[in-house]
Amino acid sequence: MAGEFGNPEVVEEEVDILLIGGGMACCGAGYEIMRWIDAAKGAGTDISVTLVDKAAMDRSGAVAQGLSAINTYIGTEQDPADYARMVSNDLMGITRDDLTYDLGRHVDESVHLFEEWGLPIWKLDENGERHDGSKGLTPLAEGGTPVRSGKWQIMINGESYKWIVAEAAKKALGVDNIQERIFIVKLINDKNDPNRIAGAIGFSTRDHKVVVYKFKACLLAAGGCVNIFRPRSVGEGQGRAWYPVWNAGSTYAMAAEAGAELTLMENRFVPTRFKDGYGPVGAWFLLFKAKATNAYGENYMVRNAEMLNDYPPYGQAAVPASCLRNHLMLKEMKEGRGPIYMDTVTALANLRETLSPREVKHLEAEAWEDFLDMCIGQCGIWVGENIEPEKKNSELMPTEPYLLGSHSGCCGIWVSGPTDVGAPTTETEEGVPDHLPSGWNWGYRSMTTVSGLFTAGDGVGASGHKFSSGSHAEGRMCAKSMVKYVMDNQDYKPEFAESVDDLVAEIYQPVKTYLEFKDYTTAIDVNPNYITPKMLQFRLQKIMDEYVAGVATYYNTNGHMLDVAEEKLGMLKEDAMKMRAKDLHELLRAWENYHRILTAEAHMKHIQFRKESRYPGFYYRTDYNLVDEENWHVFVNSVYDKESKQWTCFRRAHVDLVDKSKLFK
């Protein structure tokens, strides 16, 4: 029977492998998995797979709007060890070399696939002139030379990047194995083994329907987390952010509730972007060679260079860590030498002296296309403020913080790595809960500490700078691992630890709350018995902004402020149980809020636990305002108990597998 509002139809499905998400990671897994399923079939095992996406794959995930560069391409000039070194230094020395090295040796294959599928990639011709992807020069896989905008980045014509990658995944999986507009909100543990995953439950955002999936393995790759901090753009700009607003921390929250170990949740990314529009700056810095200046035209990286010596060795590298570049900019702003500008005028003038007129015209068009590809709102700002980049400079501003594991951040979930690169198999730190595995490779590549639960992209912690290509490659790695896991666990029969009726009631509670109390007042949004999802989100953002190092305090916090945040988040969790949903869209917003609150709490708990400021420029603990290499060169990890609603934070030892000295020569 068809469901109705407040009384949804319940559909139960059984599948061997569930892919949760529609971004680059799940597209990678979706494309890759069928070849391994075919291999399993040849060995006598039939394996079924379903991909379920909150939105629609064509425009899902962080690449939804398009992209004008692929930020991770190793090529022939570097090797995976160089890549692991770069990632480590940019994230202040605490990353997992096993994960980054492994990614470095696989990522180029994804890029070659993108080009094979039709993605136009810029190339250099035999004379060293740049051409965009329409010119049909030699493919990368056959020795073509990409146009590099930086050491790791290559330029593309990327408005349709996500369409192209999604099409390949859809063709491989088959549309019958893809379900769109279904929001997975809870993972379900196994009744007989609490440290195993058995299923997931979600609801349709279009129909009155709850869907329950029972499976042997799943890939949880639902993106990072945005909008837990109050954004700089408020009022008419509300909802404008640098990272996709539909990334609600679902990956971290659902994994935590299932019992998975999280890592480095204190890490956040505070990108410097064009003010108000959040337009990307990478092409301007790397391709156009533009400099950022204070209001007096001074290059603050030069003016404040001495400050980098406070953070050895990460300030001494050829490219200082991202957070330290922010650190130098914040000094200018705090001391009254703002606004900060991107000197687009000088950069474009300099290019005219070194490039042919054709190339100059091409690059000036690219200055606009860079935004049209991935941040259309920035074009609106330029037009609205009469800014022509060759005539007028644009303001820069550090944004509010974001939590992510695939871009320039490394928070996420602790996963099992490769076995062939010398990663530790034992743990030397004390205090790790007994039920957790020891070392860095306890099972299948990319499996979390919960059996059968895999992650990729923003989900994988301690391994930043994967970007779009790396997330796709990680998804492909997971595909192989999950098929092997299912083959090794053919006799496993999943049983739910919770009843389906209870789960359905929990998911639809915001609707029930609304229907029960909506007639109590004449104004639908003013009611003592419920809170709207929008109002609850404002409260969350205010708490995080003012107490957990948001823009309101110039990214400063301390132990006392974090204690206040802990108390307020506890009350917010209580009030979240009173959220209402007057329609399916609000039910979506309500569940995104649950996920955001849990993610925010993890972030706060980790900053509270780590007695140092590991990422100056991204956050400062003013009571421990130093990078303490002696005592805190460790991973901070945590587990969450969904029964007691308590977090346990602990340390894991950091080990270098790749020699880092090369960075500083």
Salt bridges, closest charged atoms under 4 A:
ASP16 OD1 - LYS216 NZ 4.00
GLU32 OE2 - ARG35 NE 3.59
GLU32 OE1 - ARG476 NE 3.25
ASP58 OD1 - LYS170 NZ 2.92
GLU77 OE2 - ARG148 NE 3.16
ASP82 OD1 - ARG85 NH2 3.01
ASP82 OD1 - LYS662 NZ 2.96
ASP90 OD2 - HIS465 NE2 2.71
ASP97 OD2 - LYS660 NZ 2.72
ASP98 OD2 - ARG96 NH2 2.90
ASP102 OD1 - ARG105 NE 2.81
ASP102 OD1 - HIS106 ND1 3.56
ASP102 OD2 - ARG445 NE 2.60
GLU109 OE2 - ARG476 NH2 3.14
GLU115 OE2 - LYS123 NZ 2.58
ASP125 OD2 - HIS131 NE2 2.77
GLU129 OE1 - ARG358 NH2 2.52
ASP132 OD1 - LYS135 NZ 3.96
ASP132 OD2 - HIS362 NE2 3.93
GLU159 OE2 - ARG59 NH2 2.73
GLU257 OE1 - LYS186 NZ 3.55
GLU261 OE2 - ARG652 NE 2.70
GLU266 OE1 - HIS606 ND1 2.92
GLU266 OE2 - ARG610 NE 2.72
ASP276 OD2 - LYS275 NZ 3.35
GLU298 OE1 - ARG303 NH1 3.05
GLU332 OE2 - ARG303 NE 3.63
GLU332 OE1 - ARG337 NE 2.89
GLU335 OE2 - LYS331 NZ 2.85
GLU335 OE1 - ARG337 NH2 2.87
GLU364 OE2 - ARG352 NH2 2.53
GLU388 OE1 - LYS391 NZ 3.38
ASP420 OD1 - ARG105 NH2 2.84
GLU427 OE1 - ARG652 NH1 3.32
GLU429 OE1 - ARG651 NE 3.15
GLU474 OE2 - LYS466 NZ 3.74
ASP488 OD2 - LYS484 NZ 3.23
GLU495 OE1 - LYS191 NZ 3.45
GLU498 OE2 - LYS642 NZ 3.62
GLU506 OE2 - LYS186 NZ 3.35
ASP519 OD2 - LYS518 NZ 3.42
ASP525 OD1 - ARG580 NH2 2.92
ASP545 OD2 - ARG230 NH2 2.80
GLU546 OE2 - ARG230 NH2 3.21
GLU546 OE2 - LYS542 NZ 2.71
GLU566 OE2 - LYS605 NZ 2.38
ASP575 OD2 - ARG539 NH1 2.92
ASP583 OD2 - LYS582 NZ 3.76
GLU586 OE1 - ARG580 NE 2.64
GLU586 OE2 - LYS582 NZ 3.69
GLU592 OE2 - LYS54 NZ 2.73
GLU592 OE1 - ARG589 NH1 2.66
GLU592 OE1 - ARG596 NH1 3.83
GLU601 OE1 - LYS573 NZ 2.62
GLU612 OE2 - ARG610 NH1 2.68
GLU612 OE2 - ARG614 NE 2.85
ASP623 OD2 - ARG621 NH2 2.82
GLU629 OE2 - ARG614 NH1 2.64
GLU629 OE1 - HIS633 ND1 3.21
ASP656 OD1 - LYS660 NZ 2.54
